[in-house]
Amino acid sequence: MQEKNDSENNKKECYILFKMSTNYGPLALTIDFGTQSLRASLVDKKGNIVAIAKHVYQPVYYSKQKGYAEQDPDYYYRCAIEALKELSSKHKNLLSAVVGATITTFRDTAVLLDENNVPVRDLILWLDQRTAEAKEKLPLLHRFLFWLVGMKDTVELNRKRTMAHWYKENEPKNWAKTKKYVNISSYLTYKFTGKLVDSSASMTGHYPINYRKKKWYKGNELKARIFGIPHSLLCDLVDPGQPIGTILDSIAEECGLPLGIMIYASGTDKGCEIVGLGALSKNIAAVSYGTASTVEVSNRKYHEPETFLPAYGSAIPGWYNMEVQIYRGYWMLGWFSKEFASSEINEAKIQKMAVEEVLNKKLGEIPPGCDGLVLQPYWGAGLKRPLAKGSIVGFSDVHTREHLYRAIIEGIAYALREGLEGIEKSQKHKVSQIMISGGGSQSTAICQITADIFGLPVSKIQTFEATTLGAAIAVFLATKQFDDYEQAKQAMVHVSTTFVPNKNHQEQYDYLYKKVYLKMYPQFKDVYRDLKKFDKKY
């Protein structure tokens, strides 16, 4: 393993965050709405986050019943206002250098608006587990065509996960009041600018968008009918890099911002993250270990990463992001902690650290491959395998809780490697490097496991705030501070640590991946189908 001194990098970053100076040149203002917290930041052209105000949501969401996750959409706006006030009060001398701003948010979370663009009800977050029955039938010809090309199960899952169908079935009065059905990014952009306009690259999720053409499908088109959202309910779209509108004077005055700051279109948090990692290239894969874990590769040509799964529009014009997602991803580590790690939770409280940090310290006690324990991380079904369930094989009396914890981490990496191989096949080009981000990337053990499983060098950049950095790059490109993305990348993205594969460990993982992991789903497919029937029957 080749590794630089992380502690020295962290010291340098802390110094950058709080150093008060006006010698930064142009600055980008970014407002990054994550699932659990937001960040309002000022970023310079060297990739330094010179000022940041973080706000953790309290609560992240509320649940009316098990599996539900809802939130007041205006809560995010209020949190952003407070963060901007803090940023302004602590760094007033920097604000005059701001050349533009952007808003980036989590994905696939719709807001229902009435005729006055006021929310009809609280929003349902992307991680909510409810599904619709999708009672609204597709035309017979459409159903036949989807069956003919093998898309029947995928289309059924997509329709059930589209909240528009759930609203129609369960809250018809609220649906009748709905005059606009928009993503959370669209609503927050409206709150800041007064314009109900959004980037085409922010529409990742259950919306009727043609990702190749970056515009809405027409209401009668085949794929538009899947989502059941009338065209009249959708907002206007612009390309990434285009100006949307200035921050309203009333907001600027309330927050202490200069008047006239323009907000530019960028993309989703994942879309900005891949930009911030310097991974806009068909040679580089971006792995994100977040609540949902992903592997992405960007290409100027439109290639679908898997059958029936589209490539998404990039936050930078002219690019597409091919992404494979493990829906539950590193959410599973929280699940494990809750169910199996009560002693580690107590230890974490004493040491004032996250329980995952305590568990990650024990990863080295378990050998690569977990003594033959292999996990397939389908705790949430995906579009490619809508009937799949989570599976663990290879249990014996040598296995412990620590084995299971490491098996989860290895299993997610196996699944992402399989996704990457599908992407490489689609684009007909192998990647040679992985850039890594997300909560899991803060563990050196997890980074090394990733390098060993993929058999590729894995690198981290100078900051954990890759989404913020990518959003800032989008602003600087929109305002012509750089000629192109490569120039911006050279100036702003800096590799801090690289992990190279351990050949012995890589050999062990290759064996388990090819001889065990890849064979699990084909062997269990019929079992999963029977379990689905069981769930419906009982």
C-alpha positions as a printed NumPy array, in Angstrom:
array([[  0.   ,   0.   ,   0.   ],
       [  1.273,   3.449,  -0.925],
       [ -0.196,   5.999,   1.454],
       [  0.514,   9.609,   2.333],
       [  0.134,  10.959,   5.819],
       [ -3.624,  11.471,   6.282],
       [ -3.216,  13.344,   9.549],
       [ -1.015,  15.962,   7.893],
       [ -3.575,  16.38 ,   5.111],
       [ -6.355,  16.814,   7.664],
       [ -4.332,  19.469,   9.525],
       [ -3.791,  21.316,   6.258],
       [ -7.513,  21.165,   5.419],
       [ -8.533,  22.495,   8.853],
       [ -6.103,  25.377,   8.39 ],
       [ -7.598,  26.156,   5.004],
       [-11.146,  26.082,   6.383],
       [-10.571,  28.712,   9.004],
       [ -7.813,  30.912,   7.6  ],
       [ -9.232,  34.389,   7.125],
       [ -7.9  ,  35.984,   3.982],
       [ -9.056,  37.831,   0.909],
       [ -6.332,  36.459,  -1.369],
       [ -8.329,  33.59 ,  -2.829],
       [ -9.428,  35.168,  -6.087],
       [-12.795,  34.047,  -7.551],
       [-14.948,  31.906,  -5.242],
       [-17.874,  29.579,  -5.941],
       [-20.797,  29.393,  -3.506],
       [-22.206,  25.879,  -3.281],
       [-25.263,  24.678,  -1.371],
       [-25.127,  20.9  ,  -1.05 ],
       [-28.257,  19.249,   0.35 ],
       [-27.346,  15.722,   1.443],
       [-29.729,  13.143,   2.864],
       [-28.501,  13.698,   6.436],
       [-26.992,  17.19 ,   6.374],
       [-26.255,  20.216,   4.22 ],
       [-23.15 ,  22.248,   3.535],
       [-22.926,  25.842,   2.394],
       [-19.383,  26.427,   1.156],
       [-17.025,  28.85 ,  -0.519],
       [-14.468,  27.176,  -2.771],
       [-11.503,  28.72 ,  -4.58 ],
       [ -9.954,  27.839,  -7.956],
       [ -7.238,  25.724,  -6.322],
       [ -9.785,  23.323,  -4.856],
       [ -9.612,  24.699,  -1.326],
       [-12.839,  24.854,   0.664],
       [-11.989,  28.192,   2.244],
       [-15.182,  28.401,   4.294],
       [-17.933,  25.939,   5.146],
       [-21.038,  25.896,   7.326],
       [-22.535,  22.47 ,   8.02 ],
       [-26.025,  21.802,   9.337],
       [-27.082,  18.307,  10.452],
       [-30.812,  17.695,  10.073],
       [-32.66 ,  17.1  ,  13.32 ],
       [-34.427,  14.852,  12.591],
       [-33.214,  13.475,   9.26 ],
       [-36.809,  12.357,   8.662],
       [-39.866,  11.216,  10.574],
       [-41.817,   7.975,  10.192],
       [-45.572,   7.642,  10.437],
       [-45.078,   3.897,  10.333],
       [-42.263,   1.401,   9.881],
       [-40.319,   1.896,   6.655],
       [-41.659,   5.398,   6.006],
       [-39.368,   8.426,   5.684],
       [-40.914,  11.892,   5.295],
       [-39.779,  15.478,   5.8  ],
       [-41.089,  19.024,   5.445],
       [-39.526,  20.304,   2.177],
       [-39.29 ,  23.808,   3.659],
       [-37.168,  22.405,   6.498],
       [-34.272,  22.025,   4.053],
       [-34.73 ,  25.621,   2.936],
       [-34.718,  26.882,   6.533],
       [-31.548,  24.893,   7.28 ],
       [-29.882,  26.43 ,   4.22 ],
       [-30.816,  29.933,   5.332],
       [-29.256,  29.309,   8.753],
       [-26.091,  27.884,   7.169],
       [-25.767,  30.862,   4.827],
       [-26.208,  33.266,   7.735],
       [-23.404,  31.474,   9.584],
       [-21.187,  31.526,   6.498],
       [-21.815,  35.223,   6.027],
       [-21.266,  36.165,   9.665],
       [-17.931,  34.322,   9.88 ],
       [-16.575,  35.064,   6.409],
       [-18.109,  38.368,   5.344],
       [-14.817,  39.499,   3.831],
       [-14.871,  36.639,   1.306],
       [-18.35 ,  37.112,  -0.15 ],
       [-17.451,  39.853,  -2.606],
       [-15.275,  37.317,  -4.463],
       [-18.236,  35.022,  -5.253],
       [-18.701,  34.698,  -9.031],
       [-21.658,  32.317,  -8.98 ],
       [-23.555,  29.668,  -7.047],
       [-25.233,  26.312,  -7.522],
       [-27.616,  24.037,  -5.659],
       [-27.104,  20.274,  -5.596],
       [-29.356,  17.816,  -3.77 ],
       [-30.002,  14.178,  -3.062],
       [-31.979,  12.382,  -5.734],
       [-35.353,  10.912,  -6.543],
       [-37.442,  12.832,  -4.005],
       [-40.552,  14.514,  -5.366],
       [-42.395,  17.551,  -4.003],
       [-46.087,  18.056,  -4.809],
       [-46.979,  21.727,  -5.376],
       [-50.349,  23.458,  -5.606],
       [-51.309,  26.293,  -7.966],
       [-49.245,  28.729,  -5.853],
       [-46.18 ,  26.45 ,  -5.818],
       [-46.779,  25.668,  -2.14 ],
       [-46.171,  22.051,  -1.033],
       [-49.382,  20.042,  -0.837],
       [-47.887,  17.728,   1.781],
       [-44.514,  16.738,   3.229],
       [-42.209,  14.944,   0.817],
       [-41.386,  11.232,   0.748],
       [-37.619,  10.702,   0.81 ],
       [-35.818,   8.477,  -1.671],
       [-34.974,   5.947,   1.065],
       [-38.644,   5.429,   2.015],
       [-39.558,   1.758,   1.645],
       [-43.23 ,   2.011,   0.692],
       [-44.306,   0.945,  -2.761],
       [-47.405,   1.491,  -4.851],
       [-49.586,  -1.244,  -6.235],
       [-49.418,   0.466,  -9.649],
       [-53.116,  -0.166, -10.273],
       [-53.161,   2.244, -13.208],
       [-52.807,  -0.161, -16.12 ],
       [-50.443,   0.466, -19.001],
       [-51.94 ,   0.138, -22.486],
       [-52.064,  -3.501, -23.588],
       [-49.643,  -2.88 , -26.453],
       [-47.104,  -1.306, -24.09 ],
       [-47.382,  -4.227, -21.672],
       [-46.828,  -6.658, -24.522],
       [-43.774,  -4.758, -25.78 ],
       [-42.191,  -4.645, -22.307],
       [-42.808,  -8.379, -21.924],
       [-41.406,  -9.057, -25.383],
       [-38.045,  -7.41 , -24.62 ],
       [-37.784,  -8.897, -21.126],
       [-38.566,  -5.675, -19.259],
       [-41.757,  -6.814, -17.517],
       [-40.318,  -7.22 , -13.992],
       [-38.124,  -4.123, -14.299],
       [-41.042,  -1.962, -15.438],
       [-43.237,  -3.341, -12.658],
       [-40.613,  -2.479, -10.018],
       [-40.099,   0.993, -11.505],
       [-43.815,   1.727, -11.432],
       [-44.204,   0.522,  -7.85 ],
       [-41.301,   2.717,  -6.733],
       [-42.73 ,   5.806,  -8.44 ],
       [-44.385,   7.847,  -5.705],
       [-46.804,   9.44 ,  -8.186],
       [-48.595,   6.081,  -8.347],
       [-48.62 ,   5.798,  -4.547],
       [-50.175,   9.256,  -4.199],
       [-52.869,   8.448,  -6.725],
       [-53.781,   5.247,  -4.909],
       [-53.5  ,   6.426,  -1.308],
       [-53.986,  10.212,  -1.29 ],
       [-56.241,  11.053,  -4.248],
       [-57.284,  14.394,  -2.687],
       [-53.661,  15.532,  -2.442],
       [-53.021,  14.33 ,  -5.978],
       [-56.004,  16.336,  -7.203],
       [-54.491,  19.478,  -5.635],
       [-51.139,  18.878,  -7.338],
       [-50.352,  21.295, -10.164],
       [-46.599,  20.611, -10.304],
       [-44.691,  17.413,  -9.513],
       [-41.013,  18.359,  -9.104],
       [-37.786,  17.049,  -7.635],
       [-36.559,  18.506,  -4.333],
       [-33.795,  20.293,  -6.278],
       [-36.413,  22.043,  -8.422],
       [-38.343,  23.222,  -5.373],
       [-35.278,  24.526,  -3.542],
       [-34.091,  26.296,  -6.692],
       [-37.535,  27.911,  -6.877],
       [-37.314,  28.995,  -3.233],
       [-33.978,  30.719,  -3.873],
       [-34.674,  32.243,  -7.302],
       [-38.454,  32.414,  -7.713],
       [-38.128,  30.336, -10.894],
       [-39.463,  26.787, -11.18 ],
       [-36.655,  25.647, -13.463],
       [-34.066,  22.919, -12.945],
       [-31.096,  21.209, -14.524],
       [-31.802,  18.177, -16.694],
       [-28.941,  16.5  , -14.792],
       [-30.884,  16.792, -11.522],
       [-33.719,  14.524, -12.694],
       [-32.133,  11.203, -11.773],
       [-34.861,   8.938, -10.443],
       [-38.482,   8.063, -11.142],
       [-39.267,  10.794, -13.633],
       [-40.21 ,  10.538, -17.338],
       [-36.966,  11.947, -18.713],
       [-35.12 ,  10.913, -21.849],
       [-31.585,  10.812, -20.447],
       [-29.958,  10.557, -23.866],
       [-31.666,  13.722, -25.138],
       [-31.849,  15.374, -21.671],
       [-35.483,  16.348, -22.018],
       [-38.879,  15.081, -20.918],
       [-40.58 ,  12.29 , -22.812],
       [-43.84 ,  13.326, -24.403],
       [-46.917,  12.141, -22.559],
       [-47.827,   9.396, -25.048],
       [-44.334,   7.935, -25.436],
       [-43.728,   4.366, -24.287],
       [-41.373,   5.089, -21.353],
       [-43.335,   8.154, -20.23 ],
       [-46.336,   5.983, -19.396],
       [-44.329,   3.981, -16.835],
       [-44.277,   6.855, -14.341],
       [-47.84 ,   8.113, -14.691],
       [-46.846,  11.785, -14.343],
       [-48.705,  14.107, -16.759],
       [-46.396,  16.327, -18.788],
       [-48.22 ,  19.429, -17.528],
       [-47.025,  18.722, -13.972],
       [-43.327,  18.851, -14.902],
       [-41.089,  21.911, -14.61 ],
       [-38.923,  23.447, -17.334],
       [-35.405,  22.051, -17.784],
       [-32.13 ,  23.684, -18.791],
       [-28.736,  22.169, -19.541],
       [-26.009,  22.069, -16.865],
       [-23.943,  25.242, -16.871],
       [-26.871,  27.46 , -17.827],
       [-27.943,  30.368, -15.591],
       [-31.241,  29.807, -13.775],
       [-31.716,  33.057, -11.857],
       [-30.216,  35.269,  -9.191],
       [-30.712,  34.656,  -5.502],
       [-33.742,  36.707,  -4.482],
       [-32.843,  40.078,  -2.963],
       [-34.905,  39.285,   0.134],
       [-32.879,  36.143,   0.783],
       [-29.564,  37.856,   0.074],
       [-30.413,  40.623,   2.55 ],
       [-31.587,  38.154,   5.197],
       [-28.414,  36.065,   4.876],
       [-25.951,  38.916,   4.428],
       [-25.018,  37.936,   0.867],
       [-24.162,  40.341,  -1.947],
       [-27.094,  41.102,  -4.247],
       [-27.233,  39.528,  -7.684],
       [-25.46 ,  36.185,  -7.154],
       [-26.433,  33.996, -10.1  ],
       [-27.402,  30.358,  -9.521],
       [-26.237,  28.039, -12.307],
       [-27.579,  24.595, -13.18 ],
       [-25.356,  21.679, -12.159],
       [-26.582,  18.202, -11.182],
       [-27.351,  15.769,  -8.381],
       [-25.103,  15.168,  -5.385],
       [-23.791,  11.961,  -6.988],
       [-23.314,  13.759, -10.29 ],
       [-21.293,  16.524,  -8.643],
       [-19.371,  13.963,  -6.596],
       [-17.948,  12.24 ,  -9.675],
       [-16.904,  15.662, -11.034],
       [-15.204,  16.511,  -7.737],
       [-13.296,  13.244,  -7.773],
       [-11.773,  14.143, -11.135],
       [-13.427,  11.108, -12.714],
       [-14.952,  12.5  , -15.907],
       [-13.173,   9.933, -18.054],
       [-13.922,   6.502, -19.442],
       [-10.586,   5.42 , -17.926],
       [-11.575,   6.201, -14.325],
       [-14.286,   4.695, -12.113],
       [-15.761,   6.563,  -9.15 ],
       [-16.805,   4.447,  -6.168],
       [-18.986,   6.082,  -3.539],
       [-19.563,   4.321,  -0.236],
       [-22.604,   6.185,   1.017],
       [-26.096,   5.278,   2.225],
       [-26.559,   4.027,  -1.313],
       [-23.259,   2.761,  -2.731],
       [-22.413,   3.312,  -6.371],
       [-19.82 ,   2.763,  -9.059],
       [-19.818,   5.234, -11.948],
       [-17.895,   5.809, -15.147],
       [-18.371,   8.886, -17.332],
       [-18.332,   8.901, -21.108],
       [-19.019,  11.456, -23.805],
       [-21.064,   8.838, -25.634],
       [-24.343,   7.492, -24.288],
       [-23.892,   3.907, -23.087],
       [-26.328,   2.131, -20.79 ],
       [-24.459,   0.589, -17.818],
       [-26.821,  -2.39 , -17.646],
       [-29.706,  -3.644, -19.727],
       [-32.728,  -1.352, -19.23 ],
       [-30.739,   0.971, -16.931],
       [-30.088,   4.439, -18.427],
       [-26.972,   6.554, -18.21 ],
       [-27.634,   9.832, -16.422],
       [-26.787,  13.327, -17.557],
       [-23.599,  14.683, -16.01 ],
       [-23.336,  17.916, -14.02 ],
       [-20.877,  18.998, -16.751],
       [-22.266,  19.512, -20.286],
       [-21.366,  16.9  , -22.874],
       [-20.966,  13.934, -20.519],
       [-23.053,  10.973, -19.344],
       [-22.654,   9.073, -16.085],
       [-23.015,   5.297, -16.236],
       [-23.945,   4.197, -12.739],
       [-24.672,   0.931, -10.959],
       [-26.155,   1.345,  -7.509],
       [-26.391,  -0.934,  -4.496],
       [-29.602,   0.507,  -3.117],
       [-28.95 ,  -0.121,   0.581],
       [-25.152,   0.056,   0.331],
       [-23.406,   1.312,   3.439],
       [-26.791,   1.647,   5.107],
       [-26.111,  -2.022,   5.868],
       [-23.288,  -1.056,   8.249],
       [-25.787,   0.919,  10.308],
       [-28.139,  -2.054,  10.194],
       [-25.357,  -4.334,  11.404],
       [-24.44 ,  -1.961,  14.224],
       [-28.029,  -1.737,  15.416],
       [-28.637,  -5.474,  15.335],
       [-25.274,  -6.974,  16.336],
       [-22.908,  -4.377,  17.809],
       [-24.313,  -3.157,  21.124],
       [-20.909,  -3.414,  22.862],
       [-19.23 ,  -1.427,  20.065],
       [-21.98 ,   1.196,  20.285],
       [-21.197,   1.676,  23.973],
       [-17.467,   1.814,  23.243],
       [-18.069,   4.415,  20.528],
       [-20.036,   6.589,  22.959],
       [-17.188,   6.458,  25.464],
       [-14.592,   7.326,  22.806],
       [-16.91 ,   9.895,  21.178],
       [-16.648,   8.409,  17.701],
       [-18.936,   6.71 ,  15.194],
       [-19.584,   3.037,  15.886],
       [-18.334,   2.225,  12.368],
       [-14.938,   3.632,  13.339],
       [-14.756,   1.164,  16.221],
       [-15.801,  -1.721,  13.982],
       [-13.424,  -0.711,  11.185],
       [-10.472,  -0.99 ,  13.581],
       [-11.259,  -4.709,  13.875],
       [-11.315,  -5.391,  10.127],
       [ -7.647,  -6.377,  10.155],
       [ -8.386,  -9.194,  12.617],
       [-10.355, -11.047,   9.912],
       [ -8.506, -12.463,   6.869],
       [ -9.414, -11.46 ,   3.291],
       [-12.371, -13.535,   2.152],
       [-13.69 , -13.905,   5.708],
       [-12.693, -17.576,   5.932],
       [-15.058, -18.38 ,   3.048],
       [-18.042, -16.272,   4.133],
       [-19.534, -14.528,   1.072],
       [-22.428, -12.031,   1.121],
       [-24.605, -10.745,  -1.706],
       [-25.87 ,  -7.298,  -0.626],
       [-29.383,  -7.234,  -2.054],
       [-31.022,  -5.828,   1.083],
       [-32.951,  -3.707,  -1.423],
       [-33.847,  -4.988,  -4.898],
       [-32.298,  -3.343,  -7.96 ],
       [-33.652,  -2.741, -11.448],
       [-31.511,  -5.484, -12.993],
       [-32.616,  -8.039, -10.397],
       [-35.949,  -6.838,  -9.025],
       [-36.719, -10.118,  -7.214],
       [-33.327, -10.525,  -5.515],
       [-32.885, -10.852,  -1.757],
       [-29.809, -10.614,   0.423],
       [-27.844, -13.874,   0.759],
       [-24.921, -15.136,   2.835],
       [-23.185, -18.453,   2.148],
       [-20.289, -20.291,   3.715],
       [-21.144, -20.107,   7.437],
       [-19.213, -22.388,   9.791],
       [-18.256, -22.477,  13.46 ],
       [-15.202, -20.253,  12.861],
       [-17.318, -17.257,  11.944],
       [-17.984, -14.351,  14.28 ],
       [-19.8  , -11.025,  14.21 ],
       [-16.599,  -9.454,  12.924],
       [-16.597, -11.895,   9.999],
       [-20.138, -10.827,   9.115],
       [-19.209,  -7.145,   9.295],
       [-16.264,  -7.605,   6.94 ],
       [-18.376,  -9.835,   4.665],
       [-20.832,  -6.942,   4.233],
       [-18.   ,  -4.627,   3.174],
       [-16.547,  -7.234,   0.83 ],
       [-20.001,  -8.089,  -0.553],
       [-20.737,  -4.485,  -1.485],
       [-17.351,  -4.279,  -3.224],
       [-18.048,  -7.557,  -5.097],
       [-21.384,  -6.162,  -6.29 ],
       [-19.797,  -2.905,  -7.428],
       [-17.033,  -4.815,  -9.226],
       [-19.721,  -6.774, -11.083],
       [-21.385,  -3.469, -11.949],
       [-18.107,  -2.011, -13.181],
       [-17.469,  -5.025, -15.408],
       [-20.892,  -4.467, -16.97 ],
       [-20.063,  -0.799, -17.565],
       [-16.719,  -1.731, -19.137],
       [-18.483,  -4.177, -21.424],
       [-21.015,  -1.529, -22.421],
       [-18.44 ,   1.136, -23.237],
       [-15.996,  -1.459, -24.652],
       [-13.168,  -0.008, -22.608],
       [-11.423,  -1.034, -19.375],
       [-10.849,   1.438, -16.576],
       [ -7.407,   1.707, -15.034],
       [ -8.049,   3.657, -11.84 ],
       [-10.641,   4.077,  -9.107],
       [-11.409,   7.279,  -7.219],
       [-13.182,   6.712,  -3.911],
       [-15.44 ,   8.833,  -1.714],
       [-18.254,   8.596,   0.813],
       [-18.212,   7.658,   4.483],
       [-16.55 ,   4.291,   3.862],
       [-13.592,   5.967,   2.171],
       [-12.504,   7.419,   5.511],
       [-11.354,   3.936,   6.544],
       [ -7.923,   2.918,   5.227],
       [ -8.9  ,  -0.739,   5.704],
       [-11.981,  -0.347,   3.482],
       [ -9.956,   1.49 ,   0.822],
       [ -7.42 ,  -1.351,   0.802],
       [-10.157,  -3.991,   0.578],
       [-11.578,  -2.099,  -2.404],
       [ -8.2  ,  -2.032,  -4.173],
       [ -7.727,  -5.756,  -3.537],
       [-11.199,  -6.762,  -4.775],
       [-11.148,  -4.589,  -7.902],
       [ -7.466,  -5.259,  -8.592],
       [ -6.944,  -1.57 ,  -9.343],
       [ -5.261,   1.379,  -7.608],
       [ -7.732,   3.273,  -5.432],
       [ -7.185,   6.986,  -4.724],
       [ -8.67 ,   9.598,  -2.427],
       [ -8.594,  13.339,  -3.027],
       [ -7.659,  16.192,  -0.712],
       [-11.11 ,  16.502,   0.888],
       [-14.028,  14.291,   1.889],
       [-16.352,  16.965,   0.461],
       [-16.172,  15.693,  -3.119],
       [-19.729,  16.8  ,  -3.942],
       [-18.992,  20.355,  -2.815],
       [-15.797,  20.386,  -4.873],
       [-17.6  ,  19.092,  -7.965],
       [-20.377,  21.654,  -7.587],
       [-17.74 ,  24.405,  -7.384],
       [-16.082,  23.128, -10.563],
       [-19.477,  23.325, -12.285],
       [-19.814,  26.964, -11.194],
       [-16.325,  27.896, -12.364],
       [-16.904,  26.285, -15.757],
       [-20.271,  28.03 , -16.096],
       [-18.63 ,  31.388, -15.359],
       [-15.727,  30.76 , -17.762],
       [-13.069,  30.701, -15.034],
       [-11.576,  27.649, -16.801],
       [-11.452,  26.771, -20.476],
       [-12.586,  23.167, -19.959],
       [-13.019,  20.422, -17.394],
       [ -9.483,  19.072, -17.721],
       [ -8.038,  22.48 , -16.875],
       [-10.352,  22.754, -13.862],
       [ -9.445,  19.247, -12.738],
       [ -5.722,  19.954, -12.89 ],
       [ -6.162,  23.071, -10.791],
       [ -8.71 ,  21.833,  -8.247],
       [ -8.54 ,  18.035,  -7.786],
       [ -5.499,  16.693,  -5.93 ],
       [ -4.868,  13.039,  -5.061],
       [ -3.841,  12.707,  -1.414],
       [ -3.631,   8.942,  -0.891],
       [ -3.365,   5.914,  -3.183],
       [ -3.878,   2.258,  -2.254],
       [ -2.449,  -0.403,  -4.568],
       [ -3.672,  -4.024,  -4.62 ],
       [ -1.997,  -6.634,  -2.445],
       [ -1.375,  -9.415,  -4.994],
       [ -1.938, -12.244,  -2.516],
       [ -5.206, -10.768,  -1.284],
       [ -6.278,  -9.976,  -4.832],
       [ -5.802, -13.627,  -5.81 ],
       [ -8.007, -14.8  ,  -2.923],
       [-10.725, -12.311,  -3.781],
       [-10.63 , -13.228,  -7.472],
       [-11.241, -16.851,  -6.552],
       [-14.233, -16.094,  -4.321],
       [-15.664, -13.541,  -6.735],
       [-15.552, -15.834,  -9.766],
       [-16.132, -19.207,  -8.118],
       [-18.711, -18.19 ,  -5.509],
       [-20.12 , -14.656,  -5.734],
       [-20.975, -14.621,  -9.454],
       [-22.679, -18.016,  -9.156],
       [-24.932, -17.054,  -6.247],
       [-27.653, -15.132,  -8.059],
       [-28.1  , -17.618, -10.947],
       [-28.371, -20.456,  -8.398],
       [-30.78 , -18.578,  -6.119],
       [-32.927, -16.907,  -8.781],
       [-35.794, -19.381,  -8.533],
       [-35.561, -19.299,  -4.747],
       [-35.912, -15.52 ,  -4.79 ],
       [-38.967, -15.823,  -7.018],
       [-40.57 , -18.276,  -4.589],
       [-39.792, -15.959,  -1.674],
       [-41.538, -13.166,  -3.581],
       [-44.601, -15.374,  -3.943],
       [-44.419, -16.155,  -0.228],
       [-44.355, -12.431,   0.621],
       [-47.438, -11.833,  -1.51 ],
       [-49.309, -14.852,  -0.173],
       [-48.554, -14.492,   3.516]])
